[in-house]
């Protein structure tokens, strides 16, 4: 067995176990917020598994060829876990808005995986691997939002992408993250959300990105939602309290 298949087997065992446990606890429906949280947790465990595998097998650092052989298949396992949960969350969004469209799933992002492999070969095997793997898994949830919001917008539905600053992950216990505070908000056009960086994350970013859609007759009701941008000062206050 190649190194890659050993690592993939480890991750698959962990994924299946996590899925079994969450099925036992699941009530059937899952929100994007919940999917994001679970994927984040899973991504952290997967990141630790990958990190210890790399440390054990490549104590003197990893060559680019080896990293390219290992990292993309490993991330593909995480992708499958994340895309399942995110697609379920999207199904809930569609159901709530009574939209008879199939929830779409984004493809596995091979380019991101290749870039991460090169980055790890370049910078060496450090604890950052955990955050990188976690952010990569979380980006699957974000991409699911983007791909569905785009389709809905093209179909003439009213969409809403929301990014909320959350004092978790590397934000926790530190000064407010101005990079993330700049990216929070609510958007009614996916292209605007993308242009404002709503789907961008730094490693360890715990911001919540969620998606809602409404059929047009509901639009007036959903306008003027009570969520607004909070200032950097407010974010600091929240952390103190
Ligand atoms: Zn941040």
py3Dmol code that shows the C-alpha trace and the ligand (Angstrom):
import py3Dmol

protein = """\
ATOM      1  CA  UNK A   1       0.000   0.000   0.000  1.00  0.00           C
ATOM      2  CA  UNK A   2       1.277   3.455  -0.846  1.00  0.00           C
ATOM      3  CA  UNK A   3       1.579   6.148   1.802  1.00  0.00           C
ATOM      4  CA  UNK A   4      -1.387   7.929   0.297  1.00  0.00           C
ATOM      5  CA  UNK A   5      -3.732   4.999   0.687  1.00  0.00           C
ATOM      6  CA  UNK A   6      -2.649   4.469   4.309  1.00  0.00           C
ATOM      7  CA  UNK A   7      -3.479   8.094   5.119  1.00  0.00           C
ATOM      8  CA  UNK A   8      -6.726   7.975   3.147  1.00  0.00           C
ATOM      9  CA  UNK A   9      -7.767   4.846   5.074  1.00  0.00           C
ATOM     10  CA  UNK A  10      -7.073   6.567   8.404  1.00  0.00           C
ATOM     11  CA  UNK A  11      -9.148   9.575   7.394  1.00  0.00           C
ATOM     12  CA  UNK A  12     -11.975   7.488   6.019  1.00  0.00           C
ATOM     13  CA  UNK A  13     -12.179   5.547   9.276  1.00  0.00           C
ATOM     14  CA  UNK A  14     -12.344   8.808  11.201  1.00  0.00           C
ATOM     15  CA  UNK A  15     -14.932  10.254   8.821  1.00  0.00           C
ATOM     16  CA  UNK A  16     -17.146   7.170   8.987  1.00  0.00           C
ATOM     17  CA  UNK A  17     -16.967   7.188  12.744  1.00  0.00           C
ATOM     18  CA  UNK A  18     -17.877  10.884  12.909  1.00  0.00           C
ATOM     19  CA  UNK A  19     -20.767  10.284  10.530  1.00  0.00           C
ATOM     20  CA  UNK A  20     -22.019   7.371  12.588  1.00  0.00           C
ATOM     21  CA  UNK A  21     -21.963   9.433  15.765  1.00  0.00           C
ATOM     22  CA  UNK A  22     -23.641  12.440  14.161  1.00  0.00           C
ATOM     23  CA  UNK A  23     -26.341  10.243  12.643  1.00  0.00           C
ATOM     24  CA  UNK A  24     -27.149   9.027  16.113  1.00  0.00           C
ATOM     25  CA  UNK A  25     -27.473  12.626  17.317  1.00  0.00           C
ATOM     26  CA  UNK A  26     -29.058  14.062  14.185  1.00  0.00           C
ATOM     27  CA  UNK A  27     -32.639  15.149  14.125  1.00  0.00           C
ATOM     28  CA  UNK A  28     -32.779  15.031  10.349  1.00  0.00           C
ATOM     29  CA  UNK A  29     -32.310  18.648   9.386  1.00  0.00           C
ATOM     30  CA  UNK A  30     -29.176  20.701   9.573  1.00  0.00           C
ATOM     31  CA  UNK A  31     -28.629  24.439   9.173  1.00  0.00           C
ATOM     32  CA  UNK A  32     -25.675  26.024   7.409  1.00  0.00           C
ATOM     33  CA  UNK A  33     -24.475  27.357  10.762  1.00  0.00           C
ATOM     34  CA  UNK A  34     -24.504  23.830  12.199  1.00  0.00           C
ATOM     35  CA  UNK A  35     -22.920  22.324   9.073  1.00  0.00           C
ATOM     36  CA  UNK A  36     -20.157  24.929   9.285  1.00  0.00           C
ATOM     37  CA  UNK A  37     -19.503  24.104  12.926  1.00  0.00           C
ATOM     38  CA  UNK A  38     -19.402  20.354  12.375  1.00  0.00           C
ATOM     39  CA  UNK A  39     -17.162  20.649   9.336  1.00  0.00           C
ATOM     40  CA  UNK A  40     -14.859  22.914  11.295  1.00  0.00           C
ATOM     41  CA  UNK A  41     -14.583  20.381  14.105  1.00  0.00           C
ATOM     42  CA  UNK A  42     -14.117  17.532  11.692  1.00  0.00           C
ATOM     43  CA  UNK A  43     -11.551  19.540   9.730  1.00  0.00           C
ATOM     44  CA  UNK A  44      -9.549  20.072  12.886  1.00  0.00           C
ATOM     45  CA  UNK A  45      -9.475  16.348  13.670  1.00  0.00           C
ATOM     46  CA  UNK A  46      -8.596  15.535  10.064  1.00  0.00           C
ATOM     47  CA  UNK A  47      -5.860  18.169  10.192  1.00  0.00           C
ATOM     48  CA  UNK A  48      -4.370  16.566  13.295  1.00  0.00           C
ATOM     49  CA  UNK A  49      -4.479  13.136  11.664  1.00  0.00           C
ATOM     50  CA  UNK A  50      -2.723  14.455   8.554  1.00  0.00           C
ATOM     51  CA  UNK A  51      -0.170  16.369  10.606  1.00  0.00           C
ATOM     52  CA  UNK A  52       0.826  13.377  12.711  1.00  0.00           C
ATOM     53  CA  UNK A  53       0.998  11.169   9.634  1.00  0.00           C
ATOM     54  CA  UNK A  54       3.317  13.660   7.932  1.00  0.00           C
ATOM     55  CA  UNK A  55       5.481  14.119  11.023  1.00  0.00           C
ATOM     56  CA  UNK A  56       5.838  10.386  11.454  1.00  0.00           C
ATOM     57  CA  UNK A  57       6.588   9.557   7.828  1.00  0.00           C
ATOM     58  CA  UNK A  58       8.549  12.641   6.820  1.00  0.00           C
ATOM     59  CA  UNK A  59      10.504  13.731   9.886  1.00  0.00           C
ATOM     60  CA  UNK A  60      12.971  15.660   7.701  1.00  0.00           C
ATOM     61  CA  UNK A  61      10.368  17.518   5.670  1.00  0.00           C
ATOM     62  CA  UNK A  62       8.409  16.458   2.641  1.00  0.00           C
ATOM     63  CA  UNK A  63       9.362  16.720  -1.040  1.00  0.00           C
ATOM     64  CA  UNK A  64       6.855  18.315  -3.383  1.00  0.00           C
ATOM     65  CA  UNK A  65       6.263  15.042  -5.268  1.00  0.00           C
ATOM     66  CA  UNK A  66       5.387  13.235  -2.038  1.00  0.00           C
ATOM     67  CA  UNK A  67       3.150  16.068  -0.871  1.00  0.00           C
ATOM     68  CA  UNK A  68       1.350  16.072  -4.216  1.00  0.00           C
ATOM     69  CA  UNK A  69       0.771  12.354  -3.913  1.00  0.00           C
ATOM     70  CA  UNK A  70      -0.590  12.599  -0.353  1.00  0.00           C
ATOM     71  CA  UNK A  71      -2.416  15.856   0.221  1.00  0.00           C
ATOM     72  CA  UNK A  72      -5.013  15.971  -2.585  1.00  0.00           C
ATOM     73  CA  UNK A  73      -6.407  12.444  -1.931  1.00  0.00           C
ATOM     74  CA  UNK A  74      -6.526  13.217   1.800  1.00  0.00           C
ATOM     75  CA  UNK A  75      -8.425  16.460   1.208  1.00  0.00           C
ATOM     76  CA  UNK A  76     -10.807  14.614  -1.066  1.00  0.00           C
ATOM     77  CA  UNK A  77     -11.919  12.476   1.910  1.00  0.00           C
ATOM     78  CA  UNK A  78     -12.655  15.649   3.881  1.00  0.00           C
ATOM     79  CA  UNK A  79     -14.437  17.125   0.891  1.00  0.00           C
ATOM     80  CA  UNK A  80     -16.847  14.200   0.806  1.00  0.00           C
ATOM     81  CA  UNK A  81     -17.712  14.676   4.467  1.00  0.00           C
ATOM     82  CA  UNK A  82     -18.171  18.445   4.112  1.00  0.00           C
ATOM     83  CA  UNK A  83     -20.107  18.362   0.862  1.00  0.00           C
ATOM     84  CA  UNK A  84     -22.622  15.891   2.297  1.00  0.00           C
ATOM     85  CA  UNK A  85     -23.406  18.121   5.256  1.00  0.00           C
ATOM     86  CA  UNK A  86     -23.435  21.321   3.220  1.00  0.00           C
ATOM     87  CA  UNK A  87     -25.742  19.846   0.607  1.00  0.00           C
ATOM     88  CA  UNK A  88     -28.118  18.745   3.389  1.00  0.00           C
ATOM     89  CA  UNK A  89     -28.070  22.303   4.736  1.00  0.00           C
ATOM     90  CA  UNK A  90     -28.889  23.604   1.278  1.00  0.00           C
ATOM     91  CA  UNK A  91     -31.779  21.158   1.014  1.00  0.00           C
ATOM     92  CA  UNK A  92     -33.163  22.712   4.193  1.00  0.00           C
ATOM     93  CA  UNK A  93     -32.802  26.209   2.740  1.00  0.00           C
ATOM     94  CA  UNK A  94     -34.705  25.123  -0.378  1.00  0.00           C
ATOM     95  CA  UNK A  95     -37.362  23.377   1.637  1.00  0.00           C
ATOM     96  CA  UNK A  96     -37.904  26.386   3.890  1.00  0.00           C
ATOM     97  CA  UNK A  97     -38.312  28.678   0.887  1.00  0.00           C
ATOM     98  CA  UNK A  98     -40.442  26.050  -0.851  1.00  0.00           C
ATOM     99  CA  UNK A  99     -38.150  25.996  -3.820  1.00  0.00           C
ATOM    100  CA  UNK A 100     -38.338  22.901  -5.935  1.00  0.00           C
ATOM    101  CA  UNK A 101     -34.728  23.022  -7.031  1.00  0.00           C
ATOM    102  CA  UNK A 102     -32.189  20.353  -6.351  1.00  0.00           C
ATOM    103  CA  UNK A 103     -29.446  21.372  -3.918  1.00  0.00           C
ATOM    104  CA  UNK A 104     -26.207  21.676  -5.892  1.00  0.00           C
ATOM    105  CA  UNK A 105     -22.801  20.507  -4.741  1.00  0.00           C
ATOM    106  CA  UNK A 106     -19.515  22.165  -5.693  1.00  0.00           C
ATOM    107  CA  UNK A 107     -16.801  20.040  -7.290  1.00  0.00           C
ATOM    108  CA  UNK A 108     -13.683  19.110  -5.384  1.00  0.00           C
ATOM    109  CA  UNK A 109     -11.216  21.959  -5.813  1.00  0.00           C
ATOM    110  CA  UNK A 110      -8.117  20.185  -7.140  1.00  0.00           C
ATOM    111  CA  UNK A 111      -6.234  23.429  -7.637  1.00  0.00           C
ATOM    112  CA  UNK A 112      -6.555  24.423  -3.968  1.00  0.00           C
ATOM    113  CA  UNK A 113      -5.397  20.943  -2.944  1.00  0.00           C
ATOM    114  CA  UNK A 114      -2.351  21.114  -5.211  1.00  0.00           C
ATOM    115  CA  UNK A 115      -1.501  24.566  -3.887  1.00  0.00           C
ATOM    116  CA  UNK A 116      -1.712  23.347  -0.319  1.00  0.00           C
ATOM    117  CA  UNK A 117       0.563  20.389  -1.094  1.00  0.00           C
ATOM    118  CA  UNK A 118       3.142  22.726  -2.630  1.00  0.00           C
ATOM    119  CA  UNK A 119       2.829  25.119   0.300  1.00  0.00           C
ATOM    120  CA  UNK A 120       3.466  22.334   2.846  1.00  0.00           C
ATOM    121  CA  UNK A 121       6.472  21.074   0.863  1.00  0.00           C
ATOM    122  CA  UNK A 122       7.728  24.650   0.779  1.00  0.00           C
ATOM    123  CA  UNK A 123       7.206  25.766   4.356  1.00  0.00           C
ATOM    124  CA  UNK A 124       7.810  22.428   6.068  1.00  0.00           C
ATOM    125  CA  UNK A 125       5.518  20.356   8.256  1.00  0.00           C
ATOM    126  CA  UNK A 126       4.318  22.683  11.006  1.00  0.00           C
ATOM    127  CA  UNK A 127       1.233  22.972  13.196  1.00  0.00           C
ATOM    128  CA  UNK A 128      -0.221  25.251  10.511  1.00  0.00           C
ATOM    129  CA  UNK A 129      -1.189  22.077   8.635  1.00  0.00           C
ATOM    130  CA  UNK A 130      -4.117  21.637  11.044  1.00  0.00           C
ATOM    131  CA  UNK A 131      -5.531  25.102  10.326  1.00  0.00           C
ATOM    132  CA  UNK A 132      -4.965  24.752   6.594  1.00  0.00           C
ATOM    133  CA  UNK A 133      -6.820  21.446   6.448  1.00  0.00           C
ATOM    134  CA  UNK A 134      -9.623  22.848   8.590  1.00  0.00           C
ATOM    135  CA  UNK A 135      -9.991  25.951   6.412  1.00  0.00           C
ATOM    136  CA  UNK A 136      -9.974  23.776   3.312  1.00  0.00           C
ATOM    137  CA  UNK A 137     -12.839  21.629   4.633  1.00  0.00           C
ATOM    138  CA  UNK A 138     -14.783  24.720   5.645  1.00  0.00           C
ATOM    139  CA  UNK A 139     -14.324  26.220   2.196  1.00  0.00           C
ATOM    140  CA  UNK A 140     -16.404  23.343   0.814  1.00  0.00           C
ATOM    141  CA  UNK A 141     -19.376  24.626   2.827  1.00  0.00           C
ATOM    142  CA  UNK A 142     -18.734  28.169   1.598  1.00  0.00           C
ATOM    143  CA  UNK A 143     -18.516  26.963  -2.014  1.00  0.00           C
ATOM    144  CA  UNK A 144     -21.811  25.115  -1.616  1.00  0.00           C
ATOM    145  CA  UNK A 145     -23.419  28.403  -0.623  1.00  0.00           C
ATOM    146  CA  UNK A 146     -21.842  30.220  -3.564  1.00  0.00           C
ATOM    147  CA  UNK A 147     -22.856  27.652  -6.160  1.00  0.00           C
ATOM    148  CA  UNK A 148     -26.473  27.439  -4.952  1.00  0.00           C
ATOM    149  CA  UNK A 149     -26.867  31.172  -4.419  1.00  0.00           C
ATOM    150  CA  UNK A 150     -25.653  31.734  -7.969  1.00  0.00           C
ATOM    151  CA  UNK A 151     -28.129  29.228  -9.372  1.00  0.00           C
ATOM    152  CA  UNK A 152     -30.974  30.731  -7.374  1.00  0.00           C
ATOM    153  CA  UNK A 153     -30.121  34.228  -8.447  1.00  0.00           C
ATOM    154  CA  UNK A 154     -30.022  33.104 -12.069  1.00  0.00           C
ATOM    155  CA  UNK A 155     -33.446  31.532 -11.561  1.00  0.00           C
ATOM    156  CA  UNK A 156     -34.789  34.914 -10.399  1.00  0.00           C
ATOM    157  CA  UNK A 157     -35.014  34.114  -6.695  1.00  0.00           C
ATOM    158  CA  UNK A 158     -34.158  36.556  -3.972  1.00  0.00           C
ATOM    159  CA  UNK A 159     -30.911  35.522  -2.297  1.00  0.00           C
ATOM    160  CA  UNK A 160     -29.158  36.555   0.849  1.00  0.00           C
ATOM    161  CA  UNK A 161     -25.590  35.732   1.798  1.00  0.00           C
ATOM    162  CA  UNK A 162     -24.711  36.563   5.381  1.00  0.00           C
ATOM    163  CA  UNK A 163     -21.314  36.589   6.970  1.00  0.00           C
ATOM    164  CA  UNK A 164     -21.120  37.085  10.715  1.00  0.00           C
ATOM    165  CA  UNK A 165     -18.008  37.764  12.670  1.00  0.00           C
ATOM    166  CA  UNK A 166     -17.539  35.113  15.294  1.00  0.00           C
ATOM    167  CA  UNK A 167     -15.040  35.262  18.107  1.00  0.00           C
ATOM    168  CA  UNK A 168     -14.031  31.638  17.772  1.00  0.00           C
ATOM    169  CA  UNK A 169     -11.085  29.835  16.230  1.00  0.00           C
ATOM    170  CA  UNK A 170      -7.978  31.987  16.185  1.00  0.00           C
ATOM    171  CA  UNK A 171     -10.178  35.000  16.925  1.00  0.00           C
ATOM    172  CA  UNK A 172     -10.936  33.750  20.376  1.00  0.00           C
ATOM    173  CA  UNK A 173      -9.305  35.626  23.181  1.00  0.00           C
ATOM    174  CA  UNK A 174      -7.394  37.959  20.888  1.00  0.00           C
ATOM    175  CA  UNK A 175      -7.970  41.419  19.549  1.00  0.00           C
ATOM    176  CA  UNK A 176     -10.817  41.713  17.092  1.00  0.00           C
ATOM    177  CA  UNK A 177      -9.798  40.526  13.632  1.00  0.00           C
ATOM    178  CA  UNK A 178     -10.129  43.561  11.408  1.00  0.00           C
ATOM    179  CA  UNK A 179      -9.644  41.504   8.257  1.00  0.00           C
ATOM    180  CA  UNK A 180     -12.786  39.514   9.066  1.00  0.00           C
ATOM    181  CA  UNK A 181     -14.738  42.497  10.376  1.00  0.00           C
ATOM    182  CA  UNK A 182     -14.237  44.119   6.991  1.00  0.00           C
ATOM    183  CA  UNK A 183     -15.725  41.081   5.306  1.00  0.00           C
ATOM    184  CA  UNK A 184     -18.883  40.699   7.304  1.00  0.00           C
ATOM    185  CA  UNK A 185     -22.288  41.832   6.190  1.00  0.00           C
ATOM    186  CA  UNK A 186     -25.343  40.853   4.202  1.00  0.00           C
ATOM    187  CA  UNK A 187     -25.599  40.742   0.446  1.00  0.00           C
ATOM    188  CA  UNK A 188     -28.477  40.327  -1.943  1.00  0.00           C
ATOM    189  CA  UNK A 189     -26.251  39.524  -4.924  1.00  0.00           C
ATOM    190  CA  UNK A 190     -23.747  36.713  -4.896  1.00  0.00           C
ATOM    191  CA  UNK A 191     -21.362  38.636  -7.125  1.00  0.00           C
ATOM    192  CA  UNK A 192     -21.304  41.495  -4.608  1.00  0.00           C
ATOM    193  CA  UNK A 193     -20.646  39.077  -1.758  1.00  0.00           C
ATOM    194  CA  UNK A 194     -17.782  37.565  -3.713  1.00  0.00           C
ATOM    195  CA  UNK A 195     -16.380  40.974  -4.636  1.00  0.00           C
ATOM    196  CA  UNK A 196     -16.462  42.022  -0.973  1.00  0.00           C
ATOM    197  CA  UNK A 197     -14.580  38.891   0.043  1.00  0.00           C
ATOM    198  CA  UNK A 198     -17.476  37.321   1.946  1.00  0.00           C
ATOM    199  CA  UNK A 199     -16.269  33.821   1.036  1.00  0.00           C
ATOM    200  CA  UNK A 200     -12.619  34.375   1.889  1.00  0.00           C
ATOM    201  CA  UNK A 201     -11.108  32.915   5.014  1.00  0.00           C
ATOM    202  CA  UNK A 202      -7.774  32.959   6.730  1.00  0.00           C
ATOM    203  CA  UNK A 203      -6.604  29.730   8.394  1.00  0.00           C
ATOM    204  CA  UNK A 204      -8.418  29.300  11.696  1.00  0.00           C
ATOM    205  CA  UNK A 205     -11.184  31.742  10.713  1.00  0.00           C
ATOM    206  CA  UNK A 206     -14.371  30.975  12.614  1.00  0.00           C
ATOM    207  CA  UNK A 207     -16.689  33.425  10.852  1.00  0.00           C
ATOM    208  CA  UNK A 208     -20.131  32.120  10.098  1.00  0.00           C
ATOM    209  CA  UNK A 209     -21.265  32.247   6.489  1.00  0.00           C
ATOM    210  CA  UNK A 210     -24.854  31.331   5.905  1.00  0.00           C
ATOM    211  CA  UNK A 211     -27.310  31.480   3.086  1.00  0.00           C
ATOM    212  CA  UNK A 212     -30.995  32.175   2.834  1.00  0.00           C
ATOM    213  CA  UNK A 213     -33.258  32.518  -0.095  1.00  0.00           C
ATOM    214  CA  UNK A 214     -36.809  33.631  -0.470  1.00  0.00           C
ATOM    215  CA  UNK A 215     -39.335  33.397  -3.182  1.00  0.00           C
ATOM    216  CA  UNK A 216     -40.025  36.860  -4.487  1.00  0.00           C
ATOM    217  CA  UNK A 217     -43.283  37.369  -2.632  1.00  0.00           C
ATOM    218  CA  UNK A 218     -41.399  36.949   0.629  1.00  0.00           C
ATOM    219  CA  UNK A 219     -38.827  39.496  -0.223  1.00  0.00           C
ATOM    220  CA  UNK A 220     -40.442  42.470   1.499  1.00  0.00           C
ATOM    221  CA  UNK A 221     -40.774  40.479   4.692  1.00  0.00           C
ATOM    222  CA  UNK A 222     -37.144  39.489   4.771  1.00  0.00           C
ATOM    223  CA  UNK A 223     -35.884  43.010   4.085  1.00  0.00           C
ATOM    224  CA  UNK A 224     -34.706  45.045   7.017  1.00  0.00           C
ATOM    225  CA  UNK A 225     -33.493  42.007   8.849  1.00  0.00           C
ATOM    226  CA  UNK A 226     -32.241  42.912  12.272  1.00  0.00           C
ATOM    227  CA  UNK A 227     -28.688  41.850  11.649  1.00  0.00           C
ATOM    228  CA  UNK A 228     -26.330  44.715  10.933  1.00  0.00           C
ATOM    229  CA  UNK A 229     -22.619  45.266  10.766  1.00  0.00           C
ATOM    230  CA  UNK A 230     -20.988  45.540  14.111  1.00  0.00           C
ATOM    231  CA  UNK A 231     -18.091  47.874  14.566  1.00  0.00           C
ATOM    232  CA  UNK A 232     -14.613  46.814  15.613  1.00  0.00           C
ATOM    233  CA  UNK A 233     -15.255  48.481  18.957  1.00  0.00           C
ATOM    234  CA  UNK A 234     -18.453  46.477  19.455  1.00  0.00           C
ATOM    235  CA  UNK A 235     -16.649  43.273  18.605  1.00  0.00           C
ATOM    236  CA  UNK A 236     -14.049  44.035  21.273  1.00  0.00           C
ATOM    237  CA  UNK A 237     -16.791  44.791  23.774  1.00  0.00           C
ATOM    238  CA  UNK A 238     -18.452  41.466  23.020  1.00  0.00           C
ATOM    239  CA  UNK A 239     -15.263  39.628  23.724  1.00  0.00           C
ATOM    240  CA  UNK A 240     -14.857  41.398  27.052  1.00  0.00           C
ATOM    241  CA  UNK A 241     -18.351  40.657  28.224  1.00  0.00           C
TER     242      UNK A 241
END
"""
ligand_1 = """\
1
ZN
Zn -10.298 36.697 11.143
"""
view = py3Dmol.view(width=600, height=400)
view.addModel(protein, "pdb")
view.setStyle({"model": 0}, {"cartoon": {"style": "trace"}})
view.addModel(ligand_1, "xyz")
view.setStyle({"model": 1}, {"stick": {}})
view.zoomTo()
view.show()
